[in-house]
Amino acid sequence: MTRQEHAQFTVYAEEAAIPRYQRAWVWGVAALAVLLCGIVAGWLFGDAGSDAGSDLRLAGRSMELDGVALLAQQEAVNEHLRERIARLEQALDGDACGPAALEALTQGARDP
């Protein structure tokens, strides 16, 4: 019994018995469903991605402002180091074992 007839559909016992055009329709409908799901997912994620693009622009602007603040902070650290180097050079120009030189040399150990 390979084939059972019903009023609205036919049931096939084996896959090979299914007519070729019906198998093509099933695969075509499945491919169309996958395509439509991909389009909907792309639309949804693409819409979310447009907001992310503006967030990236804001993050870039924030990083630019952070860069300016970091540059100012680095300049302050550099100026502090220049002053310290100048004090060390002055201390070492005279008596390297004197109290002024020792104070200048040990001050670096206490400063962060």
N, C-alpha and C positions, 0 to 999 in steps of 0.2 A: 504494500500500500504506500505508494510514493506521493500520492496527492489526495488531499481532502478538500472537498468543495463546500463552501459556506455561501450564504447569500451575498455577503459583502466582501469577502476576501478568500484567498486560497492559502492553505498552510502546506509548506513543502517540508518533507522529512529530511532531505539532504541539501546541503548548500549548492552542490553542483546542479541540482534540479531547478534552481531559481533562474529564471530567464535573465540573460545578460543585461538587457535594458533596465530591468528593475534593480540589479546590483549597481549599475551606473548611476541611477537616480539616488540611491541611498548614499553612495560615496559623494555625489555632487551636493546633496543636501548637507551632509556632514561637513564638507569643505566650506560651503557657504556659511554654515553656522560658526565655524572657526574664524573665518574671515570677518564676519560681523562682530564677533566677540573681540577680535583684535582691533577693529576700528573703534569700537566703543571704549575699550581700555586705553587706546592711544588718545582718544578725545579727552577722557577723564584725566589721565596722567599728564597729557600735554597742557591741559588747563591748569593743573596744579604746578607744572613746571614753569609757567609764565610768572606765577607769584614768586617762585624760587629765584628767577632771574632778577627780579627787583630786589629780593633779599640779598643776592650776591652783589648787586651794585651798591646797596647800603653797607654791606660788610666791607667792600673795597674802600668806600669812603671812610668808614670807621677805622680801617687799618691804616689809611692815609693819615688820619688825625692822630692815631696812636703812634705812627711813625714820627710825626712832628713832635709829640710829647716825649717820645723816647730820645729823639735827637737833642732836645733841650736838656733832658736829664743827663745824657752822655756828655754834653758840653759842660754841665756843672761839675760832673765827676772829673773831667779832663782839667778844668780850672783848679780844682782841689789838688789834683796830682801835680800840676805845674807849681803851685805854691809850696807843696811839700818838697818837691825836687829843689826849688830855689832855697828853702831853709836848709836842706841837707848840704847843698853846695856851699852855702855860707858857713855852715858849721865845720865842714871839712877843709875849707880854705885856711882856717886858723889851726888851732891845736886839735887834732883828731881825737885825742884822749880827754879833752877838757869837758867840763860839765855841760856846756852849750851843745857840743857835738853829741854827747851821750843822750841829752834830752831830745835832740832832733832825731837821733837814731831809734830811741825807744818809743817815741811818740807814734811811730808807724805801727808798732805792735798793739797799741791801745786803740787806734782809730780803726773803724770798720772798713 
